[in-house]
Structure formats: structure tokens, C-alpha cells
Amino acid sequence: MTIPNRNRMTLMRPSRRQFRGARADRKVEAVDGTISITIPNSETSQVTKSVTPPAVEPVAAVPAKVKGSFPEPPPVPTQEGPLGIRFDFNQGVRVKVPDGDWRIQLRDLDTNNILFNSPTKASFVVSSKRFYVRFGVEVWQNEVSVFRHEYDARGKEVLVNLPVGTLGDTLGWFPYVEKMRVKLGCRMSCGMNPVIIPLLQPAYPEITFVPMDDINPALYYATYNIGLFFDDSGFVYQPTDFRLVGLHRTAAYILGVDPEELPPKLALPDDRPPIAEPYVCIAVQASTQAKKWNNPHGWAEVIRFLKDRGYRVICIDKESTHGQGLAWTHIPHGAEDQTGDRPLAERARWLRHAKCFIGPSSGLVWLAWAAQCPTVMISGFTHPTNEFATDGRVINWHACNSCWNDPRHRFDHKDFLWCPRHKDTDRQFECTRLITAEQVKRAVIAVLGKE
């Protein structure tokens, strides 16, 4: 498993006390358990491992320490069956049985495939598939069936984790969390960066929002993690590679819901236009050089084009200057400076009332989509299927393109000048360098209509 990209729009967090989001009717109880083991992933047709666990102290129901991008599941399954059997669906189906002569069977109820069926002594069985599967569990003792359970999350506590540190990914993934809540009829919680919570929480009163550090894994019947799993060749964390289905739609496949895209609803405390005159918002920065528009004259020509048509041009990047080494991008000449570390609600307000937004495939383009702002997206390193659909999508098919969606090229988060096919040649970053100002102007006209 690869930790999802942390080099996107970095977000500062407020006090966690502000957004605890705990329901008053939830009970936190200690779980009587006797095991704590790690089950390795299986890349074979046998999707589970069975081992004999060591004895440990019972598990206290407290927030789990986040390792990497996601909190660990509780070492003891949260649901209680008969005869000391415990089970849950927290990052795969997990079944624990005490000492004795047992047989455990796991089944995919929708495909009717038996995934695991084996006699065992005291064991902790964990499936290798960690995405949504409607599992069935049956346990025999001395060849007598003593327990059956079919996955049913209606009225139960379910948690979906969205990794901290990314704005665009979170906004793209979140609508599928709501789709899952509706489909399952569950009591949905969502772990995410607390900076983003105020944008979404008032618009989704049926979902409990929890800062990642405050998550208590012992509360949940089922847990699912959403991320960009670059090296998941065994399809443990995702049923299909995100590079095939798109950055946002990968959440739909992990959660087992309809992948049709839908922007999230935003809650803005102040929804008045920030200025009276018609304006266009732009963003020129991104976390790596490949994501930026590398045409040296592009922004100057487009800003002149917009101002000639009577629009004010407002730059809403977090940073007015950004780069590494000899590669730096500055706020373009002619754009008004509204850069800075501003609240996301303020950025969303600028976008909600803008005539359109122009920018690369980064966090702000997803915020523009969520704010229902007509969007011109300039990107060559991603294929258009990677992002949401817009009439303003700009790519030059005559140039090298779509390396991000090519599984032969592993994205290097630490390499600011990542260009896997043409690095250190005269073709480096040609995917956006050869996107012309004329292309972008035509896209602007397409989203603005006849204005």
C-alpha cells in the first residue's frame, strides 16, 4: 500500500475540539478480547489467513493513533456473536474464535463465491479485500453450524476515512460517502481534515464528521479507507486501479456505489459577492511543475483577453510565488492579488460568484467544481477521465500527455520536476507547454457562453 499523495494543497487545522461531531446517543464500551495480531495481505486466490493469536489485555475504546494516512482497526472485532465469536467489517471482514474445533467460511453474497472455508483452532481470520464487499460469515463448531451473519449495515455505525492533507481529493471523494450512507441506510461517520469540515458539515446533517485524530475505531460495524493506492497490484484496497476510473470515481468503486460524478454541496456562512464588478478567478500554482501551465506566455495572453472583455482577474492561490530550485511561478502580471492562507469558505465565496475559474488540475479546481463555478481546467499530465467533466477541459493531444494515468510510470511525490518520459530533455513538460493561449481562450468562451 502506498500512502496517498500528501504533496497537494496543504491545509492547516484548527483545534480538534471544534469539530468532534460525536453523537450523544453513542456508547463507548470496553471490548472483551484476547488477541492482537497482524494478518499479511494475500495475493493468491485464498483471500484470508488463519493464525493462532497471542493473549493480550482487553481493548480500551479510545481514539486510535493514526499510522500513515489512516487509523488502525481495533485489534478485537467490535461485534459479538455466540460462544465467544467476534466479528466485524473494519477494513475487511474479520472473525475471531476462541480455542476449539471450528470451521470458518467467508462468502461474497453478491457473487455467491466462497472466499474462505477451512477448519481451524483458535484463530483470527481477516479477508485480504479491504474495499466494500457484502460478506457472509458462517462458523461451525464440531461440524455444527453455530453462527451465521450476512453483512447488513442498516442502522449501524459505518466509518469512511478520507486522508488528511488533500483538498481536491476530499471534495471529489466525499459525494460517494453520502451515496453509501443512502444505499446502506447506515449511521455514517466520515474522518477527514478538520479544515474542510466546516465547508461540508452544515450541508450534510445526516453524517457525523470526525477529525482523523479523534476517531475511535471500536465504535464501528464497518470501516473503509479511500486513497490513491499506486502499488496495489493485488487489488486489496481497491477493486480497480484509480488511474483507469478517475481520481474521484475510485471512491465509488471502493465503496460499492454508483460512480456517476456529483459535486459536493458546500455550506458558506457568507454567500454575498465579494466585489460588484464581473470577475474571473484564476490559480497558477500546483504542488509539482508538471501540474502547472508551462506555456511561458499563456497567462499573460489570457489575462489580457479577459480584461479586454471587461472582467477583473483575481488570483486566489494560497501562494503568490511557488517553486523549487530554478523553477518558480509568480502571480501573473495583470491579475489582482487575493493570494494568502485564507479560509476555504472565503475561497469558495469568490468562486461561487465568479464568471468562471481558470487553473490547473489541483485543489482549487475541485473547489471551483464544488462551488458550481464554470471551470476551465488546463492539464496535460492527467487524462480528462481523471477529473470531473467540464466543457472547459484543455489538453493538447499532439503533445506527450496523461503520464499520471499510465501505470507504467509511478508518480514520485518527492520529485518537484517529475516528468517520467522526457525529464532533462527539450520535451520536458511539453504536455502543458504546448497548450496554447488560443486553446484556453476558446475554452473560456465555451464556458462563458455569449457574455
N, C-alpha and C positions, 0 to 999 in steps of 0.2 A: 504494500500500500504506500502510495506517495501522499504526503501531506499536501492539501490543496494550496494553490498559489497564494502566498502571503504578500507578494510584491505589487498588489493592486492598490487601490485607494486606501491608505492607512487611516484609521479612524480612532480618535481619542474617545475614551469612555468616561461618563460621569460616575458618580457614586452608585454602587450596585443597589443600595437601599432604595433608590428612586424607582426601580422597576422590578421589584421582586415578583409581582404577579402571582403570588400563591393564593389558592382558593381557600376560603375559610372552612369549607366542609371537607377538606382533605385531612387524612390522618396519617401521621408518620409513626410507624411501629418498628421495633427491632425485629429482625428476621432470625428465626432459629435455624442456623445452618452449620454445617461442619466441613465445608470444603472451600478451597480457593486454588484454582488451577488455571493454566493457560492451555487452550486447545490449539494446535497448529492448524493452518489452513490446509485443506485438501485440494489438490488439483487433479484428482482421479475421479472415476465415476462413483466411488464411495465417498459421499459428501460429509461424513461425520467421523469423529474419532471417539473411542471409548477408553477411559483410563481409570485407574484406581486412585482416588484423591487422598491427600494427607488431611489430618484433622487440624482445624483451626478454630479460633474463637468465633462465636456468633457475630453476624454483621450488624453494625450500628447504622441506622438510617440517617446518614449525614451527606452533605454535598460531596461529590467525588472530585478528587484532584484531576484537573484536565491534563491529559498527556497528549502532546501533539495538538491536533485540532479538535478532538472530541473527548468527553469524559468516558472513563471506562465503565462497562456494565457492572452491576453489583456481583460480587463473587458467588452469591447464593441466589438462585432463581426466586422471583418475587411472588409467584403464585403457588398455593398449597393444594396438593391432591391428597388422596388417602394413603395410608401405610407409610408415611414419611416421604412420599414422592413430591418433588417440587419441580416447577416448570415455568417458563415464560418465553417471550419472543423479543428479548432485548438484544439486538444485534445478532439475529439468527434465532432459531428455536433451540432452547436449552432444557435438558431434562436431567434431573438428579434422582438417583435411587439409593437407598441405604444398603447395607450388607444383605445378601440373599441371592436366590436364584431367580434372575429376571430375564425377560426378553423385551427389548425396546424397538418399536417400529415408528419411523417417521414417513409421512406421505405428503405429496403435493396434492391437495384436494381438487385443484382445478385441472390438472393433467392426469390425475389418478396414477402417478408414478410413485412407486415405493422407493424412497431415497436411502433408507437405512432399516435393516431388520436383522438383529443379532442378539444371541444370548449373552448375558454379562453378569458379573458380580457387582459389587458396589461401584457405581460409575457416574460420570458426568458426561453426557453426550451433547455436543454442540454442532449444529449444521455449519457447513462452510459457506453457505449462501447467506449473506447479511442484508440483502435487499428484501422488499416485500414479497413474501410467498405465503399463500394461505395454507399453512401447515396443518396436518392432522397428526396427533400423537396417540399411540396405544401402548400400554405396558402390561405384560403378563408376569405373574409370579407363579413359579412351579407350573408353567404352561396353562394357567387360568387367567383370563383377561380380568384385570382389576381396575384399570383406569383407561378412559378414552377422553380425548378433548380435541375439538375442532376449533381452529382459530376463529374467534368472534370478538371483535373489539367494541361492539355496541355498548355504550355507557362506560367503557373502561378508559383508563389513563394511557395515552399514547404520546410519545415524545419524538419530535423530529429535530435533529441538530443541524444548524447551518453554521459553518465555521466562522470564527471571528476574524475580522480584518479585511473583508472584501465588501464593497458596496454593490457593484453591478451584479455579482453572482447572487447575493442575497435577494436582491429585488427580482431577479429573473427566476429564482427557485421558489420564492415564497408562495406565489399563487397556487402551486401544486400542493403545498401543505394544506391550504384551505380546501382544495379539491378532495384530498384524502380525508379530511375531517368530515366532509359531507358524505362521501362514499361509505365510510365505515360507521358513521354515527357515533364516533368516539368523543372522549373529552381530550381535546388536542392541546398539547403544550409545544412551544417552539423555542429552542435555545438559539440565541443569536447575539451579535454585538449590541450592547445596550445603547449605543449611539443611534442605531437605526430604529429601535423600538418605538420612540415617540412618533415616527412617521407612519407607523402601521397600527399600533395598538388601538387607538380610538376607532379605527375603521373596521376592526375585526374583534368585536367584543366576545365572540364565542371561543377565542383562542387565548390561552394563557402564555404570555411572553416571559421568558426566563433568561437573564444574563447567564452566559455559559458557566461562569464560576459558581453560580448559585444552584446548579442542577443537582437534584437528589435522585440518583438512579434507582433507588429502592422503591420509588413511587409507581413505576410504570409496568404495565402489562406488555408493552412493545416499544422498541426504540429503533429509529432508523437514522443513519448519518448520510448527509448529502455532501458531495465533494467532487472534485475533478481527479479521478483516480487514474493517473497516467500509466502506471505499470501493472494494472490489474488484469494480467493475461489470463488468469483463471476465472475471471468474471465472478469474483467473490463479493465485491461491494456494489457492483452494477451489472444489470443483465445485458447491457450493450455499451460499447465504447462511446463516451461522450463526444468524441471527435466525429462520430458518424451521425449522431442525432441532434447535436447542438448543445451549447453551453447550458441554456436554461431548461431545455426539454429533457436533459439527462435526469433531472429531479423527478419528472413524471414517470420515467421508466423505473427508477429506484423505488418509488412509492406506489407503483401499480395503478396509476390513474391516466386519464385521457391526456395525451401530450399536446393537444391544441393549446397554443400560447394565449396567455391572458395577462395583461399588465396588472400589477397590484394596485389596490386603492390606497391613496395617500390621505392622511389627515393633517391639514395645515392650519395652525392656530390663527394665522393672519393670511387671508387669501386675497388681499387687495393688490392691485397692480403696483409695483414698486416705483414706476415712473409713468407719466401720462403719454409720452410720445411712443409711436410704434418702434419696436426694437427687435433685434435678433441676438440670441446668446451664442457664444462660441466657447469652445475649450480646445486648447492646443497641446496640453500636456498629457503624458501617459507614463506608465511605470517603466517601459522599455522603449528604445528608439524605434524598434520595428512597428510599434503601435501608432507612432506619430505620423503626420502627413509630412513627408520628407521632400516634397517639392519646394525648392528654395524661394520661389516667387508666388506660390499658391495663395497663402493667406493674404498677402498684400493686394493681390488682384481681386480676391473675393470680397475683402472689406471695402475696397474702392467701389466695386459693383453694388454692394448693399447700400453704401452711403449715398451713391448717386441716385438711388431709388427712395431716399428719404428715411432710411432706417438708422437708428442708433445701433452701434455694435458693442455689446457688453461681454467682456471676457470674465467668466465665472470660475476659472481654475482655482484650485487651492493654492498653487504657487505661481508667481509671475515669471519665475525663472527656474528651470529644472534641467538636470542632465548629469553627466559624469565625464571625467577626463576632458577631452577636447570637444565633446558633443553636448551642446547646451541649446535649449529652446527658450526664447524670450516671448513675452506678450507681444503680439504683432502691432506694428505701427498703425495707428488709426482706431484701435479698439479702446474702449473705456475700461478702466481697471476696477473691477469688482472682485479681484482675487483675494485670497486670505483664508484663514482657518475659520470659516463661518459655519453656523448650524446648518444641517442638511435641510431643515424646513425653509430656511431663507433661500437656499439654492433652488429648492422645489418651487417656491413662490415666483422667483424670477422666471423659471421655465414654464410654469403654468400659464403665464400671461405673455410669453414671447411669441412672436410670429413664427419662429422656427428656431431650432438648435442645430448647430453645425459642429461636429467634433469627431475624434477617432473612436475606436471601439474600446472604451474604458468606462469607469464607473458612472460618469456624468451622462453618458449617452443612455444608460439604463434608467437613470433618474429622469431624464427627459421623456423617455417612453412611459414611465410610470406617471409622470405629470401630464400626460396626454398632449405633449408638445410635438408638433410636426418636426420630424428629425431627418437630418442629412448625416449619414454615417460614412466616414471616409476610412476604409480599411482594405488592405490587400493581403495582410498576413493571415487573416481568417477568411474562410469561405462564407458566403452570405447565409448559408444554412446555420452557421454557428450562432447568429444573433436573431433577434426578432425581425419580422418582415416590415419593411418601410419602402415607400416609393422613392425615398432619397438615398438608398444604398448605392455607394460609389465604389467600383472596383475596375481595374484595367486588366482585361483578360489577355492582353498582348504581353503583359509583364509576368514575371515569376509571381506566383500567388499561392495562398492557402497552406503555407507550411505548418501553421498551428494545427490544422486538421489532418495532417499527414502523419500517421502513426510511425512512419519510418524516422521521423525527426522528433526526438524528445526535447520538449521545451526546457531550457535552462534558466531557472528563475534568477540565478545569480549573475548571469551574463547580460549586462545592460545593452550590449551591442549584438545580441543574439540574431543571427541571420544564417540558418543552417546550411543553405545551399550556396550562398555567394559571399560569405564573410571574407573581408580583406581583399575583395576584388572590386572592379569598377561597376559591378552589378549589385553591390550591397544595397539593400533597402529599395530596390527598384520597384517593389510591389506598390509602394505609395509615392516614390519619387516620380514615377511615370503617370500618376494620376494628375491630370491637368486641371488648371483653374476652370477651363471651359466645361469639363465634366461636372465639376462641383456646382458651377453656376446653373447648368441645366437641371441638376438635382434640386437646387434651391427653387427654381421656377416650378418644378413638378410639385413640390410640397406646399408652396405658397399659392399656387393657382394663378389667378389673373391679378393679384394685388400689385 
